[in-house]
Amino acid sequence: MNGRRRVILAVVAASMLGSPGRAEEQKPFYDTWEEEVPVMGHLAVAMDGTVLVFKEERTRKRVEVKRSEDGGGTWSEPIVVGERVRIGADMSDDGRYQGEHVGWSELGNVCVDETTGDIMVFAMGLAPSRTLYRSRDHGKTWQAGKTLIKPDRNGWLATTYCCDPGITLRHGKKKGRLLMPAQVFVGSLNEDGSRTYLNKGQGRKYFAKRYSNALYSDDGGRTWTPSAPFPMLGGSEPGLLELKDGRIYYNSRTHVRPGNKLVGRSHDSGETWVEGREDDELFDGPPDVYGCKGALARHTHEGRDVLLFSSPGRKDKRDDITIRLSFDGGESWPVQRLVREGPGNYTWLAVGRQATPSEGFIYLLSNKDWMARFNLAWIMEKQGQGER
């Protein structure tokens, strides 16, 4: 998108966001602080507005969560979500993942069931486990249970490790369905470090190919069915969002070539994917052909969908985390603003809930040990005035 068109769209977007309803949206707000993230993190906002920061505590061999009931002003001490569980052989794309944690579950991803209020945390590695940690009191206490993940049409099991949060569908015939972004690793790294190959007898070795898909549940998270694979292979660490018209927007990192993010749509509540393409604006971050995980979230403003996307803003290193806005369902991203200069790497996003202390706030967590909260007014503050 050329610069002039971007500025025009930013001005149009600013007019769309006029006359907001809450004080924190009327006045630009921005805050950032240090927040240790040992390995991986995650964000969620419970139905009562409690903000939850999940962390994979690899040295303690468990997942923990901190809670904020005042929109991010103060935080609880860490609460144990669940101890890690044994998976066995773990998936690996090139054998780079070594160490005592390989073959054990870690923090997979998070899903808030907006029908029941349950919060689910998935115990995953580069291969899935059947363990799911569930809270029925907005993250105060947790219980471990079992879930069933069905194999996909290729016979492989998907994992939600390093994927964005799951969502609850709000529109269409499948309203209430839980839908989670997922990825499939083909091939495994066994306990002795040996590798599993496919079609070896045919003279071909397809080790550690990967693709992305989604998992959906129509029974409250007890059973998960895989979608069709995303049509462009090589994707990983995806995110997805439901648009107001019921379509699902899909955005994936790629592990096969340098370039931009892979994006597509679903018109059947996440069961199949169409319109797969490489986005012409969203760069799939450095430093190599493996790109970098970005983050997605959806903000509703006066009945309109505002999509949020965060990722490194530089093309030479995973620094300068930048937030981008789309007002047309991910077709274009005319607004952007630097959230924090310096190291950023992986990010996670969450949006506050109406009529709670978190309303109007956008939360961003970086696994370079910092966190930020801000609002739409802050993102839009300089748009059309030369800052993009």
C-alpha positions in Angstrom: 0.0 0.0 0.0 1.5 3.4 -1.0 2.0 6.0 1.7 -0.7 8.5 0.4 -3.4 5.8 0.5 -2.3 4.7 4.0 -2.6 8.2 5.3 -6.1 8.6 3.7 -7.3 5.4 5.2 -5.8 6.4 8.6 -7.8 9.6 8.5 -11.0 7.7 7.6 -10.2 5.3 10.4 -9.9 8.2 12.9 -13.3 9.4 11.9 -14.7 5.9 12.4 -13.4 6.0 16.0 -14.9 9.3 16.8 -17.2 9.9 19.8 -16.1 6.9 21.9 -18.2 6.0 24.9 -15.8 5.6 27.7 -13.3 8.0 29.3 -10.3 5.8 28.8 -11.1 5.7 25.1 -11.6 9.4 24.8 -8.2 10.2 26.3 -5.1 8.4 24.9 -3.7 6.0 27.5 -0.4 4.1 27.4 1.6 2.3 30.1 4.4 -0.3 30.0 6.3 -2.2 32.6 8.8 -5.0 33.0 7.2 -8.4 33.2 9.4 -11.5 33.3 8.5 -14.2 30.8 10.8 -17.2 31.3 10.0 -18.9 28.0 6.5 -18.5 26.7 3.5 -16.4 27.8 -0.2 -15.9 27.1 -2.9 -13.4 27.8 -6.6 -13.7 28.4 -9.5 -11.7 29.9 -12.0 -13.6 31.9 -15.7 -12.9 31.5 -15.7 -10.8 34.6 -12.9 -8.6 33.2 -10.1 -10.2 35.2 -6.9 -9.9 33.2 -4.8 -13.1 33.2 -1.1 -13.4 32.3 0.1 -17.0 31.9 3.7 -18.1 31.9 5.5 -21.3 31.1 7.8 -21.9 34.1 10.1 -24.4 32.6 12.5 -24.6 35.6 9.6 -25.2 37.9 8.0 -27.7 35.5 4.6 -26.0 35.5 2.3 -23.3 34.2 1.5 -20.3 36.4 -0.9 -17.3 36.1 -1.1 -13.8 37.6 -4.5 -12.1 37.9 -5.6 -8.4 37.8 -9.1 -7.5 38.9 -8.6 -3.8 38.3 -7.8 -3.7 34.6 -4.0 -4.2 35.0 -3.3 -1.8 37.8 -2.3 -4.4 40.4 -1.6 -8.1 40.2 -1.8 -11.2 42.3 1.0 -13.5 43.2 1.5 -16.3 40.8 -1.1 -19.2 41.0 -0.2 -22.7 39.8 -2.3 -23.7 36.8 -0.9 -27.2 36.4 2.1 -29.3 36.5 3.6 -30.6 33.3 2.7 -34.0 32.0 4.6 -36.6 30.0 4.1 -36.6 26.2 6.8 -39.0 25.1 8.3 -38.5 21.6 8.1 -34.8 20.7 7.9 -33.2 17.4 10.8 -31.2 16.0 11.2 -29.4 12.7 15.0 -29.8 12.5 16.2 -31.4 15.7 17.0 -28.0 17.3 14.8 -28.6 20.3 16.9 -30.4 22.9 16.9 -30.5 26.6 15.1 -32.3 29.5 11.9 -30.5 28.7 11.6 -32.2 25.3 8.8 -34.8 25.5 7.0 -33.0 28.3 4.0 -30.6 28.1 4.3 -26.9 28.5 2.0 -23.9 28.0 0.1 -24.5 24.8 -2.6 -21.9 24.4 -5.6 -20.5 26.2 -9.3 -20.4 25.4 -12.1 -18.6 27.2 -15.5 -20.2 26.8 -17.8 -17.2 26.5 -20.9 -19.4 27.0 -19.9 -20.9 30.3 -17.1 -18.6 31.5 -14.7 -21.5 31.8 -11.1 -20.8 31.1 -9.0 -23.6 29.5 -5.3 -23.9 29.3 -3.8 -26.6 27.1 -0.9 -28.7 28.2 1.0 -29.1 24.9 4.5 -29.4 23.5 5.4 -29.7 19.8 3.2 -32.8 20.2 -0.2 -32.7 22.0 -1.2 -34.1 25.3 -4.7 -35.0 26.5 -4.4 -32.8 29.6 -6.4 -29.6 29.8 -6.4 -27.3 32.9 -9.8 -25.6 33.5 -10.9 -22.8 35.8 -14.5 -22.1 36.6 -13.9 -19.1 38.8 -12.1 -16.6 36.5 -8.6 -18.1 37.1 -8.6 -18.3 40.9 -8.4 -22.1 41.0 -7.6 -24.8 38.5 -8.3 -28.5 37.9 -6.7 -30.9 35.5 -8.9 -32.9 33.2 -8.7 -35.0 30.0 -9.8 -34.0 26.6 -9.9 -35.8 23.2 -8.2 -34.5 20.1 -9.1 -36.4 17.0 -6.5 -37.0 14.2 -6.9 -35.1 11.0 -7.6 -36.5 7.6 -3.8 -37.2 7.2 -3.8 -39.2 10.5 -1.8 -36.6 12.4 -2.6 -34.8 15.7 -2.6 -31.1 15.9 -1.0 -29.1 18.8 -1.8 -25.6 20.0 1.7 -25.0 21.3 2.9 -21.4 20.4 -0.5 -20.6 18.8 -2.7 -17.7 19.5 -5.7 -18.0 21.9 -8.9 -19.9 21.0 -12.2 -18.0 20.5 -15.9 -18.6 21.1 -18.0 -18.1 17.9 -20.7 -15.4 18.3 -22.5 -15.7 14.9 -24.1 -18.2 12.6 -25.4 -21.8 13.0 -22.3 -22.8 15.1 -22.7 -20.0 17.6 -21.0 -21.1 20.9 -18.5 -23.3 19.1 -14.9 -23.1 20.5 -12.3 -22.6 17.8 -8.6 -22.8 18.3 -5.7 -22.2 15.9 -3.4 -25.2 15.7 -0.4 -26.6 13.9 0.7 -30.1 12.8 4.2 -31.4 13.0 4.8 -34.4 10.8 7.6 -36.6 12.1 8.9 -36.9 15.6 12.1 -36.6 17.6 12.3 -39.6 19.9 13.8 -39.8 23.4 17.2 -41.1 22.1 17.4 -38.2 19.6 16.6 -40.4 16.6 14.2 -39.1 14.0 11.0 -40.6 12.5 10.7 -40.5 8.7 7.7 -40.9 6.5 7.4 -43.0 3.4 10.9 -44.2 4.0 10.3 -47.4 2.1 9.4 -45.4 -1.1 12.8 -43.8 -1.1 11.6 -40.4 0.1 12.1 -38.8 3.5 9.6 -36.2 4.6 11.0 -35.3 8.0 9.3 -32.6 10.0 7.1 -31.0 7.4 4.4 -28.9 9.0 1.2 -27.2 8.3 -1.5 -25.4 10.2 -5.2 -25.9 10.8 -7.7 -25.4 13.6 -9.4 -27.4 16.3 -13.1 -27.0 17.1 -15.3 -28.2 19.9 -19.1 -28.2 20.1 -19.2 -29.9 23.6 -17.5 -27.3 25.8 -13.9 -28.5 25.2 -14.2 -32.2 25.9 -13.7 -33.2 22.3 -11.7 -31.4 19.5 -12.2 -32.0 15.8 -9.5 -30.9 13.3 -10.3 -28.6 10.4 -9.0 -29.2 7.0 -5.4 -28.2 6.6 -4.8 -24.6 5.7 -4.3 -24.6 1.9 -0.8 -23.1 2.0 1.6 -25.6 3.6 4.5 -24.7 5.8 2.5 -22.5 8.1 2.8 -22.5 11.9 1.9 -20.6 15.1 -1.3 -19.3 13.7 -4.0 -17.0 15.0 -7.7 -16.6 14.1 -10.6 -14.2 14.6 -14.3 -14.2 13.9 -15.6 -11.2 11.9 -19.0 -9.7 12.5 -20.4 -11.4 9.4 -19.3 -14.8 10.7 -16.3 -15.3 8.5 -13.1 -16.5 10.2 -9.9 -14.6 9.5 -6.7 -16.7 9.7 -3.1 -15.5 10.0 -0.1 -17.8 10.1 3.7 -17.6 10.4 5.6 -19.5 7.8 8.5 -21.9 8.3 9.4 -22.5 4.7 10.5 -19.2 3.1 11.1 -15.6 3.8 8.2 -13.2 3.0 5.0 -12.1 4.6 2.3 -13.7 6.7 0.0 -16.4 5.3 -3.7 -15.4 5.5 -7.0 -16.9 4.5 -10.7 -17.3 5.4 -13.3 -19.8 6.5 -16.9 -19.5 5.6 -18.1 -22.6 7.5 -17.1 -21.8 11.2 -13.6 -23.0 10.9 -14.0 -26.4 9.2 -12.4 -25.5 5.9 -10.2 -22.7 4.6 -10.2 -20.7 1.4 -8.5 -17.7 -0.2 -5.1 -18.7 1.1 -2.4 -16.2 0.1 0.6 -14.3 1.3 -0.4 -10.9 2.8 1.0 -8.0 0.9 1.5 -5.8 4.0 2.2 -8.0 7.0 5.9 -8.9 7.0 6.7 -12.2 8.7 9.5 -11.0 10.9 13.2 -11.7 10.9 15.8 -13.1 11.3 15.6 -16.0 8.9 13.1 -18.0 6.9 11.4 -19.1 10.1 9.7 -15.7 10.5 8.3 -14.7 13.9 5.1 -15.3 15.8 2.7 -12.3 15.7 -0.5 -11.8 17.7 -4.1 -11.1 16.8 -7.1 -9.7 18.7 -10.5 -8.2 17.8 -11.8 -5.0 19.3 -15.4 -3.9 18.9 -16.0 -0.2 18.7 -19.5 1.1 18.3 -20.5 -2.1 16.5 -17.5 -2.2 14.2 -14.8 -4.8 14.0 -11.3 -3.4 14.6 -8.6 -6.0 14.1 -5.4 -5.7 16.0 -2.0 -7.2 14.9 1.3 -7.0 16.7 4.8 -8.0 15.5 8.3 -6.8 15.2 8.5 -3.5 13.3 12.0 -4.1 11.9 13.1 -6.4 9.1 16.6 -7.0 10.4 15.8 -8.2 14.0 12.9 -9.0 16.2 12.7 -5.5 17.7 10.4 -2.5 17.9 7.1 -4.2 18.5 4.4 -2.4 16.4 0.6 -2.5 16.6 -1.4 -2.4 13.5 -5.2 -1.8 12.9 -7.5 -3.1 10.2 -11.0 -1.8 9.7 -11.9 -4.1 6.7 -11.5 -7.6 8.1 -7.8 -7.8 7.5 -7.8 -6.7 3.9 -5.6 -3.7 4.7 -3.7 -2.4 7.7 -3.6 1.4 7.3 -2.8 2.4 10.9 0.3 1.4 12.9 2.1 2.6 15.9 5.3 1.6 17.7 4.4 0.1 21.1 7.9 -0.1 22.5 11.4 0.3 21.0 14.0 -2.4 21.5 13.7 -6.2 21.9 10.3 -7.7 21.4 10.2 -11.1 19.7 7.0 -13.1 20.3 3.9 -11.2 21.4 0.4 -11.9 22.7 -2.7 -9.6 22.7 -5.9 -9.4 24.6 -8.8 -6.9 24.8 -10.8 -5.8 27.8 -14.5 -6.6 28.2 -17.4 -4.2 28.3 -18.8 -3.1 31.7 -15.7 -4.3 33.6 -12.6 -2.6 34.9 -10.7 -3.8 31.8 -13.1 -2.2 29.3 -11.3 -0.1 26.7 -7.8 -1.4 27.4 -5.6 -3.4 25.0 -3.0 -5.7 26.6 0.2 -6.8 24.9 2.8 -9.2 26.4 6.3 -9.7 24.9 8.5 -12.6 25.8 11.4 -10.2 26.0 10.2 -9.5 29.6 7.8 -6.6 29.2 4.1 -5.8 29.0 2.0 -2.9 27.9 -1.6 -1.7 28.1 -3.0 1.1 25.9 -6.2 2.1 24.1 -7.4 2.8 20.6 -7.2 6.5 21.2 -3.5 6.2 21.9 -2.9 4.1 18.7 -4.8 6.7 16.6 -3.3 9.7 18.4 -0.8 10.7 15.7 -2.5 9.2 12.6 -2.7 11.5 9.6 -0.1 13.8 11.2 3.0 12.1 9.8 3.5 9.4 12.4 2.7 5.9 11.2 
